[in-house]
Amino acid sequence: MQEPAVFKVVSGDGEVHAENLSSTAAFQMASFLVTNRNLQHVRTEPMATPVKPTGQIVAPHIVATATPLPHIEPGKERDALREAVEAHLDASARLDDANQAVDRARAFVAARQAEVDALQVEHDREVQASGETLAAILKAGGITASAGHAVDRSALTNAEIRRNTARVALEHLAAEQTAAGSAHTSAESFVRLAVMAVKRANVAEMVKRLDEVKAQFTALATAIDAARFSDVPVTPEAELAMRIEIPAVDEAARGWHRYSAALRDDPEAVWEDFA
């Protein structure tokens, strides 16, 4: 049996990193990109024209057992998701601020380096001119220590100090950017895990409801089937009613992916709106 290869992995900038993946493979790749590539808002999405599987479609239940979740008190899954979403928004804002600060610092360092380069050219020109003058003096017989011309390099020295100070500031801001990136990655991971916790709570409730329906179905099906021993034949309608066929899960899987995306934006989203 084979899962349908109907999903793709997309990052926050819209780049598609992989296509024609099963739900399990797409989830694993998304987890890898978030953890190891530090990409933002990595998600899995159903493809517009999925590739038809060659075998029977089965529910991707392995996904639900492959990733351990942080401890969340039963019934508090949506509270945890709300906190995770708020923390992620805060981490995203801090990372944006850190990125902008680093960009400004890099531009400032570049400007200071350009200033140093220009003053270095001017200083070299003055040294060259002074050397030529000194050569003429020496050629004419002048040999005193004061024969040369002093070249003031204070402007170049000050520019180098400003450039070096800017570099130190950039290193400091880059360290803050790295820390903000790590915090954002952690927040991104917790949102993903909190979304999974909400979905697992949904499924647990569905299982409870299914058990109740199953008990009712079993009682009714048994009574209908047993009626034939009391001169009540089983009709084709009865046989059809007692037969359960679970349809392919590809459309329902798309619903779960839409639901997952919605939960990231709205912790109050409900499965029934995407079923």
C-alpha positions as CSV (number, residue, x, y, z in Angstrom):
1,M,0.0,0.0,0.0
2,Q,1.3,3.4,-0.9
3,E,0.5,6.9,0.3
4,P,-0.6,9.4,-2.4
5,A,2.3,11.6,-3.7
6,V,0.1,14.7,-3.8
7,F,2.1,17.2,-1.7
8,K,4.8,19.8,-2.1
9,V,7.0,21.7,0.3
10,V,7.0,25.5,0.1
11,S,8.9,28.1,2.1
12,G,7.6,31.5,3.2
13,D,9.0,33.2,0.1
14,G,7.0,30.9,-2.2
15,E,9.9,28.8,-3.3
16,V,8.9,25.2,-4.0
17,H,11.6,22.9,-2.5
18,A,10.0,19.5,-3.5
19,E,7.0,18.1,-5.3
20,N,5.2,14.8,-5.7
21,L,5.8,13.8,-2.1
22,S,3.6,11.7,0.2
23,S,2.3,13.4,3.3
24,T,5.0,11.6,5.4
25,A,7.9,12.6,3.1
26,A,6.6,16.2,2.8
27,F,6.4,16.6,6.6
28,Q,9.9,15.1,7.1
29,M,11.4,17.5,4.5
30,A,9.6,20.5,6.0
31,S,10.9,19.6,9.4
32,F,14.4,19.3,8.0
33,L,14.3,22.7,6.3
34,V,13.0,24.4,9.4
35,T,15.6,22.7,11.7
36,N,18.7,22.7,9.4
37,R,18.2,25.4,6.8
38,N,16.6,28.0,9.1
39,L,13.9,28.7,6.6
40,Q,10.8,30.7,7.6
41,H,7.2,29.6,7.3
42,V,7.9,26.2,5.7
43,R,4.7,24.4,5.0
44,T,3.4,21.5,3.0
45,E,0.6,22.0,0.5
46,P,-1.5,19.8,-1.8
47,M,-0.5,20.0,-5.4
48,A,-2.9,21.3,-8.0
49,T,-2.6,18.2,-10.2
50,P,-1.5,15.3,-7.9
51,V,0.2,12.3,-9.2
52,K,-2.0,9.2,-9.0
53,P,-0.7,6.5,-6.7
54,T,-0.1,3.1,-8.1
55,G,-1.4,1.2,-5.0
56,Q,-4.3,1.6,-2.5
57,I,-4.4,4.9,-0.7
58,V,-4.1,4.7,3.1
59,A,-4.3,7.4,5.7
60,P,-0.9,8.8,6.5
61,H,-1.1,7.8,10.2
62,I,2.7,7.4,10.5
63,V,2.9,11.2,10.6
64,A,1.0,11.3,13.8
65,T,3.3,8.9,15.6
66,A,6.6,10.1,14.2
67,T,7.0,13.4,16.1
68,P,6.8,13.7,19.9
69,L,5.0,16.7,21.2
70,P,5.8,18.9,24.2
71,H,3.7,18.3,27.2
72,I,0.4,20.1,26.9
73,E,-2.4,19.6,29.4
74,P,-5.3,17.9,27.7
75,G,-7.9,20.4,26.8
76,K,-5.4,23.2,26.7
77,E,-4.1,22.6,23.2
78,R,-5.6,25.8,21.7
79,D,-4.4,27.8,24.6
80,A,-0.9,26.5,23.9
81,L,-1.4,27.3,20.2
82,R,-2.4,30.9,21.0
83,E,0.7,31.4,23.1
84,A,2.8,29.8,20.4
85,V,1.4,32.0,17.7
86,E,1.9,35.2,19.8
87,A,5.5,34.1,20.6
88,H,6.1,33.5,16.9
89,L,4.8,36.9,15.9
90,D,7.1,38.5,18.5
91,A,10.0,36.4,17.4
92,S,9.3,37.3,13.7
93,A,9.2,41.0,14.6
94,R,12.5,40.8,16.6
95,L,14.2,38.9,13.7
96,D,13.0,41.5,11.2
97,D,14.4,44.3,13.4
98,A,17.7,42.4,13.8
99,N,17.9,41.9,10.0
100,Q,17.2,45.6,9.3
101,A,19.8,46.6,11.9
102,V,22.4,44.4,10.3
103,D,21.6,45.7,6.9
104,R,22.1,49.3,8.2
105,A,25.3,48.3,9.9
106,R,26.7,46.7,6.7
107,A,25.8,49.8,4.7
108,F,27.5,51.9,7.4
109,V,30.7,49.8,7.3
110,A,30.7,50.0,3.5
111,A,30.5,53.7,3.7
112,R,33.3,54.0,6.2
113,Q,35.4,51.6,4.1
114,A,34.8,53.8,1.1
115,E,35.9,56.8,3.2
116,V,39.1,55.0,4.2
117,D,39.8,54.0,0.6
118,A,39.4,57.6,-0.6
119,L,41.6,59.0,2.1
120,Q,44.2,56.3,1.5
121,V,44.4,57.3,-2.2
122,E,44.8,61.0,-1.2
123,H,47.4,60.1,1.4
124,D,49.3,58.0,-1.0
125,R,49.2,60.9,-3.5
126,E,50.6,63.3,-0.9
127,V,53.3,60.8,0.1
128,Q,54.2,60.4,-3.6
129,A,54.4,64.2,-4.1
130,S,56.4,64.6,-0.9
131,G,58.8,61.9,-2.0
132,E,59.3,63.6,-5.4
133,T,60.0,66.9,-3.7
134,L,62.5,65.2,-1.3
135,A,64.2,63.5,-4.3
136,A,64.7,66.9,-5.9
137,I,66.1,68.4,-2.7
138,L,68.5,65.5,-2.3
139,K,69.5,65.7,-5.9
140,A,70.4,69.4,-5.3
141,G,72.6,68.5,-2.4
142,G,70.3,69.0,0.5
143,I,70.9,66.4,3.1
144,T,69.4,67.9,6.3
145,A,66.8,65.9,8.3
146,S,64.2,68.6,7.6
147,A,64.6,68.4,3.9
148,G,61.4,66.3,3.5
149,H,57.8,67.4,3.8
150,A,55.7,66.1,6.7
151,V,52.5,64.4,5.5
152,D,49.5,64.6,7.9
153,R,47.7,61.2,8.2
154,S,45.4,62.1,11.0
155,A,42.3,62.2,8.7
156,L,43.1,58.7,7.5
157,T,43.7,57.4,11.0
158,N,40.4,58.8,12.2
159,A,38.6,57.3,9.2
160,E,40.2,53.9,10.0
161,I,39.0,54.2,13.6
162,R,35.5,55.0,12.5
163,R,35.6,52.0,10.1
164,N,36.9,49.6,12.8
165,T,34.3,50.9,15.2
166,A,31.6,50.2,12.6
167,R,32.9,46.7,12.1
168,V,32.7,46.0,15.9
169,A,29.1,47.3,15.9
170,L,28.3,45.0,12.9
171,E,29.7,42.0,14.7
172,H,27.6,42.8,17.8
173,L,24.4,43.2,15.7
174,A,25.2,40.1,13.7
175,A,25.4,38.1,17.0
176,E,22.0,39.5,18.0
177,Q,20.7,38.5,14.6
178,T,21.9,35.0,15.1
179,A,20.2,34.8,18.5
180,A,17.0,36.2,17.0
181,G,17.2,33.7,14.2
182,S,17.5,30.8,16.7
183,A,14.6,32.2,18.8
184,H,12.5,32.4,15.6
185,T,13.3,28.9,14.6
186,S,12.3,27.7,18.1
187,A,9.1,29.7,17.9
188,E,8.4,28.3,14.4
189,S,8.9,24.8,15.7
190,F,6.6,25.3,18.7
191,V,3.9,26.7,16.5
192,R,4.1,23.6,14.3
193,L,4.0,21.3,17.3
194,A,1.1,23.2,18.8
195,V,-0.8,22.9,15.6
196,M,-0.1,19.2,15.6
197,A,-1.4,19.0,19.2
198,V,-4.6,20.7,18.3
199,K,-5.1,18.3,15.4
200,R,-4.4,15.3,17.5
201,A,-7.0,16.5,20.0
202,N,-9.4,16.8,17.1
203,V,-8.7,13.2,16.0
204,A,-9.0,11.9,19.6
205,E,-12.5,13.5,19.7
206,M,-13.3,12.0,16.3
207,V,-12.2,8.6,17.5
208,K,-14.5,8.9,20.5
209,R,-17.4,9.8,18.3
210,L,-16.5,7.0,15.9
211,D,-16.6,4.5,18.8
212,E,-20.1,5.7,19.7
213,V,-21.3,5.5,16.1
214,K,-19.6,2.1,15.7
215,A,-21.4,0.7,18.7
216,Q,-24.7,2.0,17.2
217,F,-23.9,0.6,13.8
218,T,-22.9,-2.8,15.2
219,A,-26.1,-3.1,17.2
220,L,-28.3,-2.1,14.2
221,A,-26.4,-4.3,11.7
222,T,-26.6,-7.3,14.0
223,A,-30.3,-6.8,14.5
224,I,-30.9,-6.4,10.8
225,D,-28.8,-9.5,9.9
226,A,-30.4,-11.6,12.6
227,A,-33.9,-10.7,11.5
228,R,-33.6,-13.2,8.6
229,F,-33.9,-15.9,11.2
230,S,-37.3,-14.6,12.1
231,D,-38.8,-14.7,8.6
232,V,-37.5,-11.2,7.7
233,P,-35.3,-11.4,4.6
234,V,-32.3,-9.1,4.2
235,T,-33.0,-6.7,1.4
236,P,-30.5,-5.3,-1.0
237,E,-31.0,-2.0,0.7
238,A,-30.1,-3.6,4.0
239,E,-27.0,-5.2,2.6
240,L,-25.9,-1.9,1.2
241,A,-26.5,-0.1,4.5
242,M,-24.5,-2.7,6.4
243,R,-21.5,-2.4,4.0
244,I,-19.0,0.3,4.8
245,E,-16.5,1.5,2.2
246,I,-14.0,4.2,3.2
247,P,-13.2,6.4,0.2
248,A,-9.8,7.6,-0.9
249,V,-8.2,10.0,1.6
250,D,-6.5,12.4,-0.8
251,E,-9.3,15.1,-0.6
252,A,-9.5,14.7,3.2
253,A,-5.7,15.0,3.4
254,R,-5.9,18.3,1.5
255,G,-8.5,19.4,4.1
256,W,-6.1,18.7,6.9
257,H,-3.4,20.7,5.2
258,R,-5.7,23.6,4.7
259,Y,-6.8,23.3,8.3
260,S,-3.1,23.3,9.5
261,A,-2.4,26.4,7.5
262,A,-5.5,28.1,8.9
263,L,-4.5,27.2,12.5
264,R,-1.2,29.1,12.1
265,D,-3.2,32.3,11.4
266,D,-6.2,31.6,13.6
267,P,-6.0,29.3,16.6
268,E,-9.9,29.3,16.7
269,A,-10.2,27.6,13.2
270,V,-12.2,24.4,13.3
271,W,-11.8,21.3,11.3
272,E,-15.4,21.2,10.1
273,D,-14.8,24.3,8.0
274,F,-12.1,22.4,5.9
275,A,-13.6,18.9,5.8
